[in-house]
Amino acid sequence: MGECTSIQEGYLVLQTGGIGWHLCASKNTLAQVKEGQSISVNVHLAVSDNALTLFGFFTEEERELFRRLIRVSGIGPTSAVGLLSSMPPEDLARAIVHEDLKALTQVKGVGKKTAERLLVELRDHLSHLTTRAPGNQPRPAASEDSKLVDVLKGLGFSPRSAGVTALKTLEELGADTPLETLLRHALQQKI
């Protein structure tokens, strides 16, 4: 809890106990605070080889989504803040849960491979961050999808590799393709 004494592009300064804390923040968080306002901020400390960086979030949900994002291979704290700045946290979570590859690849710095990694690694972990309106439900995971992932893991694929391979195979052949055909195609891919 402290007073927001400065808001600049990409960060805010929170004064508490006579100390001004420089907190990197998303556009979403910055839009919700005003200079001079007494606020409570959810903080995350990122430790790297050459810096300790504080990230501030207006809501616990945004911080939780940030923490999930930085666990994905290839997504660092700066990229995660960029993703959170590109759309509201709920919309970002919804894009991942609904497997909206197009929305994710429109974010600056996110290519198709990174977007696919986000989908594979997070789609089953973010549904509690989205509010679902009728008719706006995420597509249920196809039973062939989970069966294919299980078979690939049984054949020695890592969980991540199995998920990416299954996703790519299902996109190319369709979910109504028999499991044997999906498996044959998945094994022929070089990922």
C-alpha positions in Angstrom: 0.0 0.0 0.0 1.4 3.4 -0.9 1.0 6.5 -3.0 1.5 6.5 -6.7 3.8 9.4 -7.2 4.6 9.0 -10.9 3.3 7.3 -14.0 5.4 7.0 -17.1 5.3 4.7 -20.1 6.0 1.2 -18.9 6.2 1.9 -15.2 4.9 3.6 -12.1 6.6 4.8 -8.9 4.9 3.7 -5.6 6.0 5.7 -2.5 5.8 3.7 0.7 7.7 4.1 3.9 9.7 7.0 2.5 11.0 4.8 -0.4 9.9 5.2 -4.1 9.6 1.8 -5.7 10.0 1.7 -9.5 7.5 -0.9 -10.7 7.3 -2.0 -14.3 3.7 -2.4 -15.3 1.4 -3.2 -18.2 -0.7 -0.6 -20.0 -3.7 -2.2 -18.3 -2.4 -1.5 -14.8 -1.2 2.0 -15.7 -4.6 2.9 -17.1 -6.2 2.0 -13.7 -4.1 4.2 -11.5 -3.7 8.0 -11.1 -0.8 10.0 -9.7 -1.4 11.0 -6.1 -3.8 8.0 -5.6 -3.3 5.7 -2.6 -3.2 2.2 -4.1 -2.3 -1.4 -3.2 -0.3 -3.2 -5.9 0.4 -6.9 -6.4 4.2 -7.2 -6.9 6.4 -9.8 -8.6 10.2 -9.7 -8.2 12.1 -11.0 -11.3 15.7 -12.0 -10.7 18.2 -12.2 -13.6 22.0 -12.4 -13.8 22.4 -8.6 -13.7 19.2 -7.1 -12.2 16.4 -7.3 -9.8 13.2 -6.0 -11.4 9.9 -5.3 -9.7 6.7 -5.7 -11.7 3.4 -4.2 -10.4 -0.1 -5.4 -11.1 -3.4 -3.7 -10.3 -5.1 -7.1 -9.8 -4.1 -10.5 -8.4 -5.5 -12.1 -11.6 -3.1 -10.1 -13.8 -0.1 -11.1 -11.6 -1.2 -14.7 -11.8 -1.4 -14.5 -15.6 2.0 -12.9 -15.7 3.5 -15.6 -13.6 2.0 -18.3 -15.9 3.3 -16.5 -19.0 6.9 -16.4 -17.8 6.9 -20.1 -17.2 6.4 -20.7 -21.0 9.7 -21.3 -22.8 10.7 -18.2 -24.7 8.6 -15.8 -22.7 10.5 -13.5 -20.3 9.1 -10.9 -18.0 9.4 -8.1 -20.6 7.5 -10.2 -23.2 4.9 -11.1 -20.6 4.3 -7.4 -19.8 4.1 -6.8 -23.6 1.4 -9.5 -23.9 -0.5 -8.1 -21.0 -0.3 -4.6 -22.5 -1.7 -5.8 -25.8 -5.1 -6.7 -24.4 -6.9 -6.9 -21.1 -5.8 -9.9 -19.0 -9.2 -11.5 -19.3 -9.1 -11.2 -23.1 -5.6 -12.6 -23.3 -6.6 -15.6 -21.1 -9.7 -16.1 -23.3 -7.6 -16.0 -26.5 -5.4 -18.8 -25.0 -8.3 -20.9 -23.7 -10.2 -20.5 -27.0 -7.0 -21.3 -28.9 -7.2 -18.0 -30.9 -3.9 -18.2 -32.7 -4.7 -15.2 -34.8 -5.3 -12.9 -31.9 -2.0 -14.0 -30.3 0.1 -13.6 -33.4 -1.1 -10.0 -33.8 0.8 -9.1 -30.6 4.1 -7.5 -31.3 7.0 -9.9 -30.8 4.8 -13.1 -30.8 5.3 -15.3 -33.8 3.4 -18.5 -34.7 5.7 -20.8 -32.8 5.5 -18.7 -29.6 1.7 -18.5 -29.9 1.5 -22.3 -30.3 3.6 -22.8 -27.2 1.3 -20.5 -25.3 -1.7 -22.5 -26.4 -0.2 -25.9 -25.6 1.3 -24.9 -22.3 -1.5 -22.7 -20.9 -4.8 -23.5 -22.5 -5.8 -25.9 -19.7 -4.7 -23.6 -16.9 -6.4 -20.3 -17.5 -10.1 -21.0 -17.8 -10.7 -19.7 -14.2 -9.5 -16.3 -15.4 -12.1 -15.9 -18.1 -15.8 -15.1 -17.7 -17.8 -17.0 -20.2 -20.9 -15.7 -21.8 -23.3 -18.2 -23.3 -22.2 -19.1 -26.8 -18.7 -17.9 -26.0 -17.4 -21.2 -24.6 -14.0 -22.6 -25.3 -14.0 -25.5 -27.7 -13.8 -28.7 -25.6 -10.6 -30.6 -25.9 -11.2 -33.3 -28.5 -10.9 -36.8 -27.2 -8.5 -37.6 -30.1 -6.3 -34.7 -29.0 -5.8 -36.1 -25.5 -5.5 -39.7 -26.8 -2.8 -38.6 -29.3 -0.9 -36.7 -26.7 -1.0 -39.7 -24.3 0.3 -42.1 -27.1 3.1 -39.7 -28.1 4.2 -39.3 -24.5 4.1 -43.1 -24.2 6.5 -43.2 -27.2 9.0 -41.0 -25.5 7.9 -37.5 -26.5 8.2 -34.8 -23.8 4.8 -33.5 -22.7 5.5 -30.2 -24.4 6.6 -31.8 -27.7 3.7 -34.2 -27.6 1.3 -31.3 -27.1 2.8 -29.2 -29.9 2.9 -32.2 -32.3 -0.7 -33.2 -31.5 -1.9 -29.6 -32.0 -0.2 -29.3 -35.4 -1.4 -32.7 -36.5 -5.0 -31.9 -35.6 -4.8 -28.6 -37.3 -3.6 -30.2 -40.5 -5.8 -33.3 -40.5 -8.8 -32.4 -38.4 -10.2 -33.8 -35.2 -12.5 -36.3 -36.9 -9.5 -38.2 -38.4 -8.9 -41.7 -37.0 -6.3 -41.9 -34.2 -4.1 -44.3 -36.2 -3.9 -41.8 -39.1 -3.2 -38.9 -36.7 -0.4 -40.9 -35.0 1.2 -41.9 -38.3 1.2 -38.3 -39.4 2.5 -37.0 -36.0 5.4 -39.5 -36.1 6.4 -38.3 -39.6 6.6 -34.6 -38.5 10.0 -33.2 -37.5 9.6 -31.0 -34.5 
